[in-house]
Amino acid sequence: MTRQRFAEIVEEAVAEIPSELRQYLDNVSIEVLDAPTAEDLRDLGLRPSRDTIFGLFDGVPIGLRDSEMLTDAMPDRIVIYYRPLVRTFRTPWSIRRQVRRTVVHEIAHFFGLDEDEVAAEGYE
């Protein structure tokens, strides 16, 4: 799958988020990068030589912001990683399905859910 098609699938997954939730994503940058850095993985307690991730929320969950953060904060960022996803999931259907799961997973972090809560919702 080309990186361009992958980016289109990410955009489609974001567009599928219900509008009542998507409206809160105005100040969230959603990016496609090739792969997580070794530093990103170490920061998450993972081993770069063995572990990877499909996505990352980098920011302050919306429920933890104070009034100053609501107006002056840098944009939050959700990153979806191209290479780990296309390497792990081989068919267009499975890539699309996992991209959607990953987008929802990272948006859940934006809304303040931790890993256990995200997993309980079925988006691990």
Secondary structure, DSSP 4 states (H G I P E B T S, - for coil): --HHHHHHHHHHHHHTS-HHHHGGGTTEEEEEESS--HHHHHHTT--TTT---SEEEES--GGG--HHHHHHPPPEEEEEEHHHHHHH--SHHHHHHHHHHHHHHHHHHHTT--HHHHHHTT--
